[in-house]
C-alpha cells in the first residue's frame, strides 16, 4: 500500500510521518523514532531485540570495551555498581551530586581494573545538565553508550506525610522520579541512534552492541509498605520509577532493554538516620535476618547490564533478603 493511501489518524497528533506499511520507519519531523509495534493492534514485530552469542556463559557477563554511566555513585550502592561494571571490563563514568570523594573513587577504580573511569558532578533534576553530561561523556570515552544506571536518590526522613514539609516532598520526587526520567530520556537517545545508525558517535562501525541497557535503582518500597517506617513519599517515588521503567521498556523495544533493581534494607549512608530499634524490627521481618551489604547487589546489576539478560526487559528485580515474602 503506498504511503499516501495509508491511514493517518494515529499519527496526526504526534506530528509523525508514515514511510512504509510495516511501521518500521515512522519518523518525527525533527528526529527519527524507532517504532517496533503496530500502532493499530499493539502487536510487536518479530525479532525486536537481537540475540547475543550465548555459546559461553562467562562471556555473556563481559562488558569489555563498553561504556557505562552510573549516577549517585560517590558512595554506597552506586559505588558498588561502578566497581562491578568496571571489573567486568566497562569504562565507567560515575556521577555525584556533592560527595567529592567520587573523584578519588574514580581514580581507584581506574587503577584497580585497568579501565577508564572519570567522576562528574551532575544535577540530575536538570534535564539540560543531564543531557550535556551524557553527550560529553560519550564523546570523551569511546563514542558509545552501552549501559546507564540511574541510581541517584534521597530518603524521606520526616515521618508521616501529613505532617511533613511540602518542599521536602517535592525534593524527593524531583530527585527520585524526575532524575530517572531525564537520565532515561538522554541515554535512550544514544541507544536509539546507535541501533539505527550502527556507528559510534565519531562514525566508526559499532561492534558488540545488541541493545542498550537502562537500569534504575528502585526499592522494595515501591512494591510494599514498609513497617514501622512512615515514608509514603519515598514509597510513591519508587513505585513511580518501577512503572515508568516498565512503560519505557515497551517504548524502547528494538534498541534498548529497561529494568529496575529494588533493593531491600542495605547498609548505606541513606539508612544512617534510622534508629537501631527500628533497624532491629526490619531485621526481624527479613528472612535473612540482617541488612544486605552493597556488594551483594553487584550480581543483579551486572546481570541486567550485560548480554546475560538479553531476554529480560520491563522487569523489577527485588533483592531484599526475603523481606517481601512473609
C-alpha positions as CSV (number, residue, x, y, z in Angstrom):
1,X,0.0,0.0,0.0
2,X,1.5,3.4,-1.0
3,X,2.2,5.8,1.9
4,X,-0.3,8.3,0.5
5,X,-3.1,5.9,0.9
6,X,-2.4,4.6,4.4
7,X,-4.5,5.7,7.4
8,X,-3.0,8.7,9.2
9,X,-5.3,9.1,12.2
10,X,-2.9,7.5,14.7
11,X,-0.1,9.9,13.7
12,X,-1.5,13.3,13.2
13,X,-1.4,14.4,16.8
14,X,2.2,13.2,17.2
15,X,3.4,15.1,14.1
16,X,4.8,11.9,12.7
17,X,5.2,10.8,9.1
18,X,4.5,7.4,7.5
19,X,7.2,5.8,5.5
20,X,6.2,2.2,5.0
21,X,3.5,-0.3,5.7
22,X,5.4,-2.2,8.3
23,X,5.6,0.9,10.6
24,X,9.4,0.4,10.9
25,X,10.2,3.8,9.7
26,X,7.7,6.1,11.4
27,X,9.7,9.2,12.0
28,X,9.0,12.6,13.6
29,X,9.7,15.7,11.6
30,X,12.6,16.6,13.8
31,X,14.2,13.3,14.6
32,X,13.9,9.6,13.9
33,X,11.7,7.5,16.1
34,X,12.1,3.7,16.1
35,X,8.7,2.0,16.2
36,X,8.6,-1.8,16.6
37,X,4.9,-2.1,17.4
38,X,1.9,-1.8,15.2
39,X,0.1,1.3,16.4
40,X,-3.3,-0.1,15.4
41,X,-3.1,-3.5,17.0
42,X,-0.4,-3.2,19.6
43,X,1.4,-6.2,18.1
44,X,5.1,-6.2,18.5
45,X,7.3,-7.0,15.4
46,X,9.1,-10.3,15.4
47,X,12.7,-10.2,16.4
48,X,12.6,-6.7,18.0
49,X,15.6,-7.4,20.2
50,X,18.8,-9.1,18.9
51,X,20.4,-12.3,20.3
52,X,24.0,-12.3,21.6
53,X,26.4,-15.1,21.2
54,X,25.3,-17.5,24.0
55,X,27.8,-20.2,23.5
56,X,29.9,-19.3,26.6
57,X,28.2,-18.2,29.7
58,X,31.0,-16.1,31.2
59,X,31.4,-14.1,28.0
60,X,27.8,-13.0,28.4
61,X,28.7,-11.1,31.5
62,X,31.6,-9.3,29.9
63,X,31.4,-5.6,29.4
64,X,34.8,-5.2,27.8
65,X,35.1,-2.2,25.6
66,X,31.7,-0.8,26.6
67,X,30.8,2.4,28.2
68,X,28.6,2.7,31.4
69,X,27.4,5.7,33.4
70,X,26.3,5.3,37.0
71,X,24.6,8.2,38.8
72,X,24.7,8.6,42.5
73,X,28.0,6.7,42.6
74,X,30.1,8.6,45.0
75,X,29.4,6.0,47.8
76,X,27.1,3.2,48.8
77,X,25.2,1.2,46.2
78,X,26.2,3.3,43.3
79,X,29.9,2.9,44.0
80,X,29.5,-0.8,44.4
81,X,27.7,-0.9,41.0
82,X,30.6,1.1,39.4
83,X,33.1,-1.4,40.7
84,X,31.1,-4.3,39.4
85,X,30.8,-2.9,35.9
86,X,34.5,-1.9,35.8
87,X,35.6,-5.3,37.0
88,X,33.5,-6.7,34.1
89,X,35.5,-4.6,31.7
90,X,33.4,-1.5,31.2
91,X,34.8,2.0,31.0
92,X,32.7,3.8,33.7
93,X,31.7,7.4,34.3
94,X,30.5,8.0,37.9
95,X,28.2,10.9,38.8
96,X,27.9,12.6,42.1
97,X,25.9,15.5,43.5
98,X,28.1,16.8,46.4
99,X,30.3,14.0,47.6
100,X,33.6,14.9,46.1
101,X,35.0,11.6,47.3
102,X,33.8,10.4,44.0
103,X,36.9,12.0,42.4
104,X,39.2,9.8,44.4
105,X,37.0,6.7,43.9
106,X,37.2,7.1,40.1
107,X,41.0,7.1,40.4
108,X,40.9,4.0,42.5
109,X,38.6,2.2,40.0
110,X,40.8,3.1,37.1
111,X,43.9,1.8,38.8
112,X,42.3,-1.4,40.2
113,X,40.6,-2.6,37.0
114,X,42.6,-1.0,34.2
115,X,39.7,0.7,32.6
116,X,38.8,4.4,32.0
117,X,36.9,6.0,34.9
118,X,36.0,9.6,35.5
119,X,33.8,11.4,38.0
120,X,31.4,14.1,37.0
121,X,29.3,16.4,39.2
122,X,25.8,16.4,37.7
123,X,22.5,17.7,38.9
124,X,20.1,15.0,37.8
125,X,17.0,17.1,38.3
126,X,18.1,19.4,35.5
127,X,17.3,17.8,32.1
128,X,19.8,20.2,30.4
129,X,22.6,19.2,32.8
130,X,21.9,15.5,32.3
131,X,21.8,15.8,28.5
132,X,25.0,17.8,28.4
133,X,26.8,15.4,30.7
134,X,25.8,12.3,28.8
135,X,26.8,13.9,25.5
136,X,30.2,15.0,26.8
137,X,30.9,11.5,28.3
138,X,30.0,9.7,25.2
139,X,32.3,12.0,23.2
140,X,35.1,11.8,25.7
141,X,35.0,8.0,26.2
142,X,34.8,5.8,23.1
143,X,31.9,7.4,21.2
144,X,29.3,5.0,22.5
145,X,26.9,4.4,25.5
146,X,26.0,0.8,26.4
147,X,24.7,1.0,30.0
148,X,23.1,3.7,32.1
149,X,22.4,3.0,35.8
150,X,20.1,5.7,37.3
151,X,21.0,5.3,40.9
152,X,20.6,8.8,42.4
153,X,18.1,9.0,45.1
154,X,17.3,10.6,48.5
155,X,15.4,9.3,51.5
156,X,12.3,10.7,53.3
157,X,13.2,11.4,56.9
158,X,10.2,13.4,58.0
159,X,7.7,10.9,59.4
160,X,4.0,11.0,58.4
161,X,3.3,12.7,55.1
162,X,0.5,14.8,56.6
163,X,3.0,16.5,59.0
164,X,6.0,16.7,56.7
165,X,7.2,19.7,54.8
166,X,5.8,20.1,51.3
167,X,9.2,21.3,50.0
168,X,10.9,18.1,51.2
169,X,8.2,16.0,49.4
170,X,8.8,17.9,46.2
171,X,12.5,17.4,46.5
172,X,12.2,13.6,47.0
173,X,10.0,13.4,43.9
174,X,12.3,15.6,41.8
175,X,15.5,13.6,42.6
176,X,13.9,10.1,42.7
177,X,11.5,10.4,39.8
178,X,12.4,13.3,37.6
179,X,16.1,12.5,37.8
180,X,15.4,9.0,36.5
181,X,13.2,10.3,33.7
182,X,15.8,12.9,32.5
183,X,18.6,10.3,32.6
184,X,16.4,7.9,30.6
185,X,15.5,10.5,28.0
186,X,19.1,11.4,27.2
187,X,20.6,7.9,27.5
188,X,17.8,6.5,25.4
189,X,18.5,8.9,22.6
190,X,22.1,7.5,22.3
191,X,20.8,3.9,22.4
192,X,18.4,4.6,19.7
193,X,20.9,6.4,17.4
194,X,23.4,3.6,17.8
195,X,20.9,0.9,16.9
196,X,19.6,2.8,13.9
197,X,23.0,4.0,12.5
198,X,25.2,1.2,13.7
199,X,28.1,3.6,14.4
200,X,29.8,5.3,17.3
201,X,29.4,9.0,17.7
202,X,32.5,9.6,15.6
203,X,31.3,7.4,12.7
204,X,33.2,4.2,13.4
205,X,31.4,0.9,13.0
206,X,29.7,-0.1,16.2
207,X,30.7,-3.6,17.4
208,X,29.5,-5.8,20.2
209,X,26.2,-3.9,20.6
210,X,23.0,-5.8,20.8
211,X,20.9,-3.2,22.7
212,X,21.4,-0.5,25.3
213,X,20.7,-1.3,28.9
214,X,19.0,1.2,31.2
215,X,18.7,0.2,34.8
216,X,17.1,2.3,37.5
217,X,17.5,1.7,41.2
218,X,14.0,1.5,42.6
219,X,13.3,-0.1,46.0
220,X,11.2,-2.9,47.5
221,X,9.4,0.1,49.0
222,X,7.9,0.6,45.5
223,X,6.0,-2.6,45.9
224,X,5.3,-2.9,49.6
225,X,4.6,-0.5,52.5
226,X,7.4,-0.6,55.0
227,X,6.6,-1.2,58.6
228,X,7.2,0.5,61.0
229,X,8.7,3.3,58.9
230,X,6.5,6.2,57.7
231,X,7.6,7.1,54.2
232,X,4.7,7.5,51.9
233,X,6.5,9.9,49.6
234,X,9.6,7.8,49.2
235,X,7.4,4.7,48.5
236,X,5.4,6.6,45.9
237,X,8.6,7.8,44.2
238,X,10.0,4.3,43.9
239,X,6.6,2.9,42.7
240,X,6.7,5.6,40.0
241,X,10.2,4.6,38.9
242,X,9.2,0.9,38.6
243,X,6.2,1.7,36.4
244,X,7.9,4.3,34.4
245,X,10.7,1.8,33.5
246,X,8.1,-0.9,32.6
247,X,6.5,1.6,30.3
248,X,9.6,2.7,28.5
249,X,10.6,-0.9,28.2
250,X,7.7,-1.1,25.7
251,X,8.6,2.2,24.0
252,X,12.3,1.2,23.6
253,X,11.9,-2.3,22.4
254,X,14.2,-2.7,19.4
255,X,17.1,-0.6,20.7
256,X,17.3,-1.0,24.5
257,X,16.2,-3.0,27.5
258,X,14.9,-1.3,30.6
259,X,14.8,-2.8,34.0
260,X,14.8,-1.9,37.7
261,X,16.6,-3.3,40.7
262,X,14.7,-3.0,44.0
263,X,17.0,-3.4,47.0
264,X,15.7,-4.2,50.5
265,X,17.4,-2.9,53.6
266,X,21.0,-2.3,52.6
267,X,23.8,-0.9,54.8
268,X,24.4,2.6,53.3
269,X,24.6,6.2,54.4
270,X,21.0,6.7,53.3
271,X,19.8,4.5,56.2
272,X,22.0,6.1,58.9
273,X,19.1,8.2,60.1
274,X,17.1,5.1,61.1
275,X,17.3,4.2,64.8
276,X,18.7,0.9,65.9
277,X,15.3,-0.1,67.4
278,X,13.7,0.3,64.0
279,X,16.5,-1.5,62.3
280,X,16.0,-4.4,64.6
281,X,12.4,-4.5,63.7
282,X,13.0,-4.8,59.9
283,X,15.8,-7.3,60.5
284,X,13.2,-9.5,62.2
285,X,10.9,-9.0,59.2
286,X,13.7,-10.1,56.8
287,X,14.0,-13.8,56.1
288,X,17.8,-13.4,56.0
289,X,17.7,-11.8,59.5
290,X,20.0,-9.0,58.6
291,X,20.7,-6.0,56.3
292,X,22.3,-6.6,53.0
293,X,25.7,-5.4,52.0
294,X,26.2,-3.2,49.0
295,X,28.4,-5.8,47.4
296,X,25.5,-8.3,47.4
297,X,23.8,-6.2,44.7
298,X,26.7,-6.3,42.3
299,X,25.5,-9.5,40.6
300,X,22.0,-8.1,40.0
301,X,23.2,-5.0,38.3
302,X,25.9,-6.8,36.2
303,X,23.3,-9.3,35.0
304,X,20.9,-6.6,33.8
305,X,23.8,-4.5,32.3
306,X,25.2,-7.4,30.3
307,X,24.1,-9.6,27.5
308,X,23.3,-12.3,30.1
309,X,19.9,-10.5,30.4
310,X,19.3,-10.2,26.6
311,X,15.7,-11.6,27.1
312,X,15.0,-9.6,30.2
313,X,13.2,-6.2,29.9
314,X,10.5,-4.4,31.9
315,X,11.5,-6.5,35.0
316,X,11.8,-5.3,38.6
317,X,14.4,-7.4,40.3
318,X,13.8,-7.4,44.0
319,X,17.0,-8.1,46.1
320,X,15.7,-7.9,49.7
321,X,16.9,-11.0,51.7
322,X,13.3,-12.2,51.6
323,X,11.7,-9.2,53.3
324,X,8.7,-9.2,50.9
325,X,8.0,-12.9,51.4
326,X,6.0,-13.1,54.7
